[in-house]
Amino acid sequence: MASHGISRSEYTAQSRDEQLRAKELKKITEYSDLCAQVLERRAANDLTPAAIDLTSQLLRLNPEFYTIWNYRRQILLHTHLAPPPTDTPPDDTYHQTLTANLHNELTFLLPLLKTHPKCYWLWNHRLWTLHQSTPLPNNPFWSAELTLATHLLRRDVRNFHGWMYRRLLVLQISGSLTEQEFAYTTAMLQGAGGMSNYSAWHQRSALIPRLLEERGAGGQERMDFLEDELELVRRYTSTNPWDSAVWFYHWWLVGSSAVYTEGAGGVCGVVVEGEEAAEGGGEEEEEEEEEVDEEKEKVEVKGWIEKLIELDSMRAGRYRDLEKELWALLV
């Protein structure tokens, strides 16, 4: 049945749209009023707990509002996370209060991180909060946070914010976790779709220099390590030769001096020898140390690049780009 030329279904849909618009308008008005309140308190330098509550309301609605995060930190440093008076050494009561307040702030952030896992300001504020735990003896927060980072990366293994955050956590935790973290990247890369994870490969490349240094690896150990990594790359590229994430890591391995510090030529030589071995060619030869002949090295590099292109013509463009990079290193 129609009324004034409008069907009942059309009238219902129109009424529903009007209700939605009214709700949206109400939300916008409430958000604008809340913004005005918080900014007014900020302008008045209001550093009271009541102001924190208002920032909580606003940041739950808009965690990208970085100005409010800055304001929240100012309030926290004057209230819940304030240091003890200079003439009073921190005691157990202060430590217990600080621990509880830090826990509350981290708890406030957790649901926001789950719903907005790629918001820079959330990760920044969480890291800032952790840094406020410095006065605590036997600080439990950093290690616990590493466990949380592992959990969050299970939810989204490619969240580069989470990977960067994890890297910063490892640097803060006492004792070396380099071996443990390197094993973690291996496990992540071996998971479903892990080889396409740019962040995991980058994490691996960031760990390698420290890993080799902590192992006290000499020239031969570094060459053995490089061969193992190249074999890892070969296994992954044989599964999916068009995966750019693996090839970016391959490019880094070949061009980086972090693994083999005696020059780019040595690295290229390992790559080519490995490819020849894979095809049944190449023989092990003992190399004698000799003074570097730059012109000879340039000719060798060009020969290695041409050999790579011959062995792997599908990626000729990649090797030409690599040649330019290596040429710059040898000039």
C-alpha positions as CSV (number, residue, x, y, z in Angstrom):
1,M,0.0,0.0,0.0
2,A,1.3,3.4,-0.9
3,S,1.0,6.7,0.9
4,H,1.4,10.0,-1.1
5,G,3.2,8.0,-3.8
6,I,5.7,6.3,-1.3
7,S,5.5,2.6,-0.7
8,R,5.6,1.3,2.9
9,S,9.1,-0.3,2.4
10,E,10.4,3.0,1.0
11,Y,8.9,4.9,3.9
12,T,10.4,2.4,6.4
13,A,13.9,2.7,4.8
14,Q,13.6,6.5,4.7
15,S,12.7,6.6,8.4
16,R,15.6,4.3,9.2
17,D,18.0,6.6,7.4
18,E,16.7,9.6,9.3
19,Q,17.2,7.8,12.6
20,L,20.7,6.8,11.6
21,R,21.5,10.4,10.6
22,A,20.1,11.7,13.9
23,K,22.3,9.2,15.8
24,E,25.3,10.2,13.9
25,L,24.6,13.9,14.4
26,K,24.2,13.2,18.1
27,K,27.6,11.4,18.2
28,I,29.3,14.2,16.3
29,T,27.9,16.8,18.7
30,E,28.9,14.8,21.8
31,Y,32.4,14.3,20.4
32,S,32.8,18.0,19.6
33,D,31.6,19.0,23.1
34,L,34.1,16.5,24.6
35,C,37.0,17.8,22.5
36,A,36.1,21.4,23.6
37,Q,36.1,20.4,27.2
38,V,39.5,18.6,27.1
39,L,41.2,21.3,25.0
40,E,39.8,24.0,27.4
41,R,41.3,22.1,30.4
42,R,44.6,21.7,28.5
43,A,44.7,25.5,27.8
44,A,44.1,26.1,31.5
45,N,46.9,23.7,32.4
46,D,44.5,21.5,34.4
47,L,46.6,18.5,35.6
48,T,44.1,16.8,37.9
49,P,42.8,13.2,37.9
50,A,39.4,14.5,36.6
51,A,41.2,15.7,33.4
52,I,42.7,12.2,33.0
53,D,39.2,10.8,32.9
54,L,38.2,13.2,30.2
55,T,41.2,12.3,28.1
56,S,40.3,8.6,28.5
57,Q,36.8,9.2,27.1
58,L,38.2,11.2,24.2
59,L,41.0,8.8,23.3
60,R,38.7,5.8,23.3
61,L,36.7,7.7,20.6
62,N,39.8,8.9,18.7
63,P,43.1,7.3,19.6
64,E,44.8,9.3,16.7
65,F,44.4,12.6,18.6
66,Y,48.1,12.9,19.4
67,T,47.8,16.2,21.1
68,I,45.6,14.6,23.8
69,W,48.2,11.9,24.3
70,N,50.8,14.6,25.1
71,Y,48.4,16.2,27.5
72,R,47.6,12.9,29.2
73,R,51.3,12.3,29.8
74,Q,51.7,15.8,31.4
75,I,48.8,14.9,33.8
76,L,50.2,11.5,34.6
77,L,53.6,13.0,35.5
78,H,51.9,15.3,38.0
79,T,49.5,12.7,39.4
80,H,49.6,8.9,39.2
81,L,53.2,8.6,37.9
82,A,54.7,11.5,39.8
83,P,58.2,10.9,41.2
84,P,58.6,11.1,45.0
85,P,59.7,14.3,46.6
86,T,63.5,14.9,46.1
87,D,64.1,14.8,49.9
88,T,62.3,11.5,50.3
89,P,63.8,8.3,48.9
90,P,61.4,5.9,47.2
91,D,60.1,3.2,49.6
92,D,58.0,0.1,49.2
93,T,54.8,2.0,49.4
94,Y,55.9,4.3,46.5
95,H,57.0,1.3,44.5
96,Q,53.7,-0.5,45.1
97,T,51.6,2.6,44.1
98,L,53.7,3.2,41.0
99,T,53.3,-0.5,40.0
100,A,49.6,-0.4,40.4
101,N,49.3,2.9,38.4
102,L,51.5,1.7,35.6
103,H,49.4,-1.5,35.4
104,N,46.2,0.6,35.2
105,E,47.6,2.7,32.4
106,L,48.8,-0.3,30.4
107,T,45.4,-2.0,31.0
108,F,43.7,1.1,29.6
109,L,45.7,0.9,26.4
110,L,45.3,-2.8,25.7
111,P,41.7,-2.8,24.3
112,L,42.6,0.2,22.2
113,L,45.6,-1.6,20.7
114,K,43.5,-4.6,19.9
115,T,41.0,-2.4,18.0
116,H,43.6,0.0,16.5
117,P,46.7,-2.2,16.2
118,K,48.3,0.2,13.7
119,C,47.9,3.5,15.5
120,Y,51.4,5.0,16.1
121,W,50.3,7.1,19.1
122,L,49.1,4.0,21.0
123,W,52.4,2.2,20.6
124,N,54.3,5.4,21.4
125,H,52.3,6.0,24.6
126,R,52.7,2.4,25.7
127,L,56.4,2.6,25.3
128,W,56.5,5.9,27.2
129,T,54.5,4.3,30.0
130,L,57.0,1.4,30.3
131,H,59.9,3.8,30.5
132,Q,58.2,5.3,33.6
133,S,58.8,2.0,35.4
134,T,62.6,2.7,35.6
135,P,62.5,3.4,39.4
136,L,61.1,0.0,40.2
137,P,63.6,-2.7,41.6
138,N,63.3,-6.0,39.8
139,N,61.2,-4.3,37.1
140,P,58.6,-6.9,35.9
141,F,57.1,-4.8,33.1
142,W,59.5,-5.2,30.2
143,S,59.6,-9.0,30.2
144,A,55.8,-9.2,30.6
145,E,55.4,-6.8,27.7
146,L,57.4,-9.1,25.4
147,T,54.9,-11.9,26.1
148,L,52.1,-9.5,25.2
149,A,53.9,-8.5,21.9
150,T,54.1,-12.2,21.0
151,H,50.4,-12.5,21.6
152,L,49.5,-9.4,19.5
153,L,51.7,-10.6,16.6
154,R,49.8,-13.9,16.6
155,R,46.7,-11.8,15.9
156,D,48.4,-10.0,13.0
157,V,51.8,-11.4,12.0
158,R,52.5,-8.6,9.5
159,N,51.8,-5.6,11.8
160,F,55.1,-3.8,11.4
161,H,54.2,-1.5,14.4
162,G,54.2,-4.6,16.6
163,W,57.5,-5.8,15.1
164,M,59.2,-2.5,15.7
165,Y,57.8,-2.4,19.3
166,R,59.1,-5.9,19.9
167,R,62.6,-4.8,18.7
168,L,62.6,-1.9,21.2
169,L,61.5,-4.2,24.0
170,V,64.4,-6.6,23.3
171,L,66.9,-3.8,23.6
172,Q,65.5,-2.8,27.0
173,I,65.4,-6.2,28.7
174,S,68.5,-7.0,30.7
175,G,70.5,-9.9,29.3
176,S,70.9,-10.8,25.7
177,L,67.8,-12.1,23.9
178,T,69.4,-12.1,20.4
179,E,69.6,-15.8,20.0
180,Q,66.0,-16.2,21.3
181,E,64.7,-13.5,19.0
182,F,66.5,-14.9,16.0
183,A,64.9,-18.3,16.7
184,Y,61.6,-16.5,17.0
185,T,61.9,-15.0,13.4
186,T,62.7,-18.5,12.1
187,A,59.5,-19.9,13.7
188,M,57.5,-17.0,12.3
189,L,58.9,-17.4,8.8
190,Q,58.1,-21.1,8.9
191,G,54.4,-20.5,9.7
192,A,51.7,-20.2,7.2
193,G,52.5,-17.4,4.8
194,G,55.5,-16.4,6.9
195,M,57.9,-16.2,4.1
196,S,55.9,-13.3,2.7
197,N,56.3,-11.4,6.0
198,Y,58.5,-8.3,5.3
199,S,58.6,-7.4,8.9
200,A,59.9,-10.8,10.0
201,W,62.7,-10.7,7.4
202,H,63.6,-7.2,8.5
203,Q,63.7,-8.3,12.1
204,R,66.0,-11.0,11.1
205,S,68.3,-8.7,9.3
206,A,68.4,-6.3,12.2
207,L,69.4,-9.1,14.6
208,I,72.2,-10.7,12.5
209,P,74.9,-8.1,13.2
210,R,74.4,-8.4,16.9
211,L,74.1,-12.2,16.7
212,L,77.4,-12.6,14.9
213,E,79.1,-10.2,17.3
214,E,77.8,-11.9,20.4
215,R,78.9,-15.3,19.0
216,G,82.4,-13.8,18.3
217,A,82.2,-15.1,14.8
218,G,85.3,-15.0,12.7
219,G,85.6,-15.0,8.9
220,Q,84.9,-18.7,8.4
221,E,82.0,-18.7,10.9
222,R,80.5,-15.7,9.1
223,M,80.8,-17.4,5.7
224,D,79.2,-20.6,7.1
225,F,76.4,-18.5,8.5
226,L,75.9,-16.7,5.2
227,E,75.7,-20.0,3.3
228,D,73.1,-21.3,5.8
229,E,71.0,-18.1,5.3
230,L,71.3,-18.4,1.5
231,E,70.2,-22.0,1.7
232,L,67.2,-20.8,3.7
233,V,66.4,-18.3,0.9
234,R,66.8,-20.9,-1.8
235,R,64.3,-23.2,-0.1
236,Y,61.7,-20.4,0.2
237,T,62.3,-19.1,-3.4
238,S,61.9,-22.6,-4.8
239,T,58.4,-22.7,-3.1
240,N,57.4,-19.2,-4.4
241,P,60.0,-17.6,-6.6
242,W,57.9,-14.5,-7.1
243,D,57.7,-13.6,-3.4
244,S,59.3,-10.1,-3.2
245,A,59.8,-10.3,0.6
246,V,62.3,-13.2,0.3
247,W,64.1,-11.4,-2.5
248,F,64.5,-8.2,-0.5
249,Y,66.1,-10.3,2.2
250,H,68.3,-12.0,-0.4
251,W,69.4,-8.6,-1.8
252,W,70.3,-7.5,1.8
253,L,72.3,-10.7,2.4
254,V,74.3,-10.2,-0.8
255,G,74.9,-6.5,-0.4
256,S,75.4,-6.1,3.3
257,S,78.8,-6.0,5.0
258,A,77.1,-7.0,8.3
259,V,77.5,-10.7,7.6
260,Y,80.8,-10.8,5.7
261,T,83.0,-7.8,6.4
262,E,85.7,-8.4,3.8
263,G,83.9,-6.7,0.9
264,A,81.0,-7.2,-1.4
265,G,83.1,-9.3,-3.8
266,G,83.4,-12.1,-1.3
267,V,79.7,-12.2,-0.7
268,C,78.9,-12.4,-4.4
269,G,81.4,-15.2,-4.8
270,V,79.6,-17.2,-2.2
271,V,76.3,-16.7,-4.0
272,V,77.6,-17.8,-7.3
273,E,79.5,-20.8,-5.9
274,G,76.4,-21.9,-4.1
275,E,74.3,-21.7,-7.3
276,E,77.0,-23.7,-9.2
277,A,77.0,-26.4,-6.5
278,A,73.2,-26.6,-6.7
279,E,73.6,-27.4,-10.4
280,G,76.3,-30.0,-9.8
281,G,79.2,-27.7,-10.8
282,G,81.9,-26.0,-8.9
283,E,84.7,-27.5,-6.9
284,E,86.0,-26.5,-3.5
285,E,89.2,-24.7,-3.7
286,E,91.5,-23.2,-1.1
287,E,91.8,-19.5,-1.4
288,E,95.0,-17.7,-0.5
289,E,94.8,-14.3,1.0
290,E,96.3,-11.7,-1.3
291,E,96.4,-7.9,-1.7
292,V,93.2,-6.6,-3.2
293,D,93.4,-5.5,-6.8
294,E,90.5,-3.1,-7.3
295,E,90.4,-3.4,-11.1
296,K,90.6,-7.2,-10.9
297,E,87.8,-7.1,-8.3
298,K,85.6,-5.0,-10.6
299,V,86.1,-7.5,-13.4
300,E,85.3,-10.4,-11.1
301,V,82.1,-8.7,-9.7
302,K,80.9,-8.1,-13.3
303,G,81.6,-11.7,-14.1
304,W,79.7,-12.9,-11.0
305,I,76.7,-10.7,-11.9
306,E,76.6,-12.1,-15.4
307,K,76.8,-15.6,-14.0
308,L,73.9,-14.9,-11.7
309,I,71.8,-13.6,-14.6
310,E,72.7,-16.7,-16.6
311,L,71.7,-19.0,-13.8
312,D,68.5,-17.0,-12.9
313,S,67.4,-15.0,-16.0
314,M,64.0,-14.3,-14.6
315,R,65.5,-11.9,-12.1
316,A,68.0,-10.2,-14.4
317,G,66.6,-6.8,-13.5
318,R,67.2,-7.4,-9.8
319,Y,70.8,-8.4,-10.4
320,R,71.4,-5.4,-12.6
321,D,70.2,-3.2,-9.8
322,L,72.5,-5.1,-7.4
323,E,75.4,-4.5,-9.8
324,K,74.8,-0.8,-9.5
325,E,74.9,-1.0,-5.7
326,L,78.0,-3.1,-5.7
327,W,79.7,-0.8,-8.2
328,A,79.1,2.1,-5.8
329,L,80.8,0.2,-3.0
330,L,83.9,-0.6,-5.2
331,V,84.4,3.0,-6.5
